[in-house]
Amino acid sequence: MDPSTQSWQPYPQYARRPSVNGMSIASLVLGIVCCLPPLGLVFGLIALSQIKRKGERGKGMAVAGIVLSSISTLLVLVALATGGIGDAWDGFRKGMDEASRSRSTLDLHKGDCFNVPGDELERETATVRVVDCAKEHDAEVTGAFKLEKSDAWPGEAAVEPVAEKRCTEINNAYAADASAVPDRAEMYYYMPSARSWRLGDRSVTCAFAVTEGKLKGSVRSGGIPSADETGS
């Protein structure tokens, strides 16, 4: 074939695809997560300006970010005007306070006063709510002791007589003035379960408790203990 008569086709040329504008991505993310909604709105407006000037992609994301951020900003303004944010913060603070007062039954100390979930002392529970002894409460911890170590769980029938005897002694020593103990207050204790025994729990926690009504104030001889006196 004569090269002079050969038809030459140029190699195809591909235009470089415009990059995505970073501000548009930031605007969309802020609009979705409702984090600092005014900032998402500002980022979106800046993105539209940059996209138009530089020919970048991301206009749809910027518009979506502006819309979502505008809605979030409006909701924040309404919440501020009606006090909704204050109520939400109060709820959050109360929830945090409640969580900080929750205590495992394995982590109670002498002098702790507590309430049980649903005010049902006889129900098995893993956590209680520690409260100021000056406030109404279901029980007051008088002390604790450890059972003899053994690999096998001895069973409730073997532990209960020991707990009854030792907790009676601990309660009597804690409240030497019997007149300070309400007539309806009874001896109460938390002892290891078969499961906690396998995890190394050997402690029995003793307390004065009521199944009806509430206790108020400490029954401890000498009144409510100070913080440095609440060890087991």
SETIFI-260274 format. One record per residue (C-alpha): residue in three letters; x, y, z. Coordinates in steps of 0.1 Angstrom, whole numbers, plus 5000, padded with zeros to 4 digits. Layout:
ALAXYZ/...
% end
This chain:
MET500050005000/ASP501350344990/PRO502050545021/SER501150865002/THR497650734997/GLN497150585032/SER494550765053/TRP495850855088/GLN493550875117/PRO494551095147/TYR494850935181/PRO491751005203/GLN492251285228/TYR490551255262/ALA489751565282/ARG490751555319/ARG487651515341/PRO487151805365/SER487951735402/VAL485251735429/ASN485152045450/GLY486151975486/MET483852235500/SER480852075485/ILE481751745502/ALA482151915535/SER478852095531/LEU477051775524/VAL478651595553/LEU477751875578/GLY474251885564/ILE473751515570/VAL475151495605/CYS473551825616/CYS476851925631/LEU477252305632/PRO474452355606/PRO475352725598/LEU478852605588/GLY477452355564/LEU475452635548/VAL478452865545/PHE480552585530/GLY477852505504/LEU477652875492/ILE481452895490/ALA481452565470/LEU478952695444/SER481152995439/GLN484352795435/ILE482652535412/LYS481452815389/ARG484852975388/LYS487052665384/GLY484652435365/GLU484752175392/ARG482251905400/GLY480051875431/LYS477252125425/GLY474651865435/MET476351795468/ALA476752165475/VAL473052225469/ALA472051925490/GLY474352045518/ILE472852395517/VAL469252265519/LEU470052025547/SER472052275567/SER469352545562/ILE466752305576/SER468952215606/THR469752585612/LEU466052665612/LEU465352375637/VAL468052505660/LEU466652855660/VAL463152715667/ALA464552505696/LEU466352805710/ALA463253015708/THR461052755725/GLY463552625751/GLY463852285735/ILE467652275737/GLY467552355774/ASP465152065780/ALA467351835760/TRP470451935779/ASP468551895812/GLY467551545801/PHE471151455791/ARG472551595824/LYS469951395844/GLY470851085824/MET474551125831/ASP473851185868/GLU471750865869/ALA474450665852/SER477150795876/ARG475050685906/SER474450335893/ARG476650085911/SER477349715908/THR476149515938/LEU479749395938/ASP481049745943/LEU479049865973/HIS480849996004/LYS480050046041/GLY477950356046/ASP476450346010/CYS472650406009/PHE470950275978/ASN467650205960/VAL467049895940/PRO465349885906/GLY461549895910/ASP461949905948/GLU461849525948/LEU464549405972/GLU463749035967/ARG464349055929/GLU467848955917/THR469649255904/ALA473249335893/THR473049715898/VAL471549955923/ARG471350335926/VAL473450495953/VAL471850795970/ASP472651035998/CYS471650876031/ALA469751186040/LYS467351106012/GLU464850826011/HIS466450486003/ASP465750116004/ALA468849996022/GLU472150106039/VAL475349896036/THR476749806070/GLY479849616058/ALA481149306040/PHE483148996046/LYS484748726024/LEU483848366023/GLU486448096024/LYS488048025991/SER487147705972/ASP487047615936/ALA483547485936/TRP480447695943/PRO479247585977/GLY475647665969/GLU473147905986/ALA472247646012/ALA475847646025/VAL476348026022/GLU473148156037/PRO473748036073/VAL477248196073/ALA475848516058/GLU473048526084/LYS475448486113/ARG478248726101/CYS475848996088/THR473948996122/GLU477349066139/ILE478249336113/ASN474849506115/ASN474949516153/ALA478349666153/TYR477349926127/ALA474250036146/ALA475249986182/ASP472250206192/ALA469349976184/SER466850266189/ALA468350426157/VAL467150136136/PRO463550156125/ASP461449846136/ARG460649766099/ALA464349756090/GLU465649406085/MET468949236079/TYR469749206042/TYR472749086022/TYR474049025987/MET476048705984/PRO477848555954/SER475948365927/ALA477248055910/ARG478248275880/SER480048545900/TRP481848275921/ARG483448145889/LEU484648495883/GLY486348515917/ASP483648675937/ARG483848565974/SER482248875991/VAL479048896011/THR477649256015/CYS475549316045/ALA472849586049/PHE469849716068/ALA466849726044/VAL463049776043/THR460649596019/GLU457849846026/GLY458250216027/LYS461750386028/LEU464550456052/LYS465650816057/GLY468850916074/SER471750686084/VAL471250416111/ARG475050416117/SER476150486153/GLY477350846152/GLY475150946122/ILE475950966085/PRO479650876079/SER482051106061/ALA483551006027/ASP486750866043/GLU484750636066/THR482850446039/GLY485350166033/SER484349806039/
% end
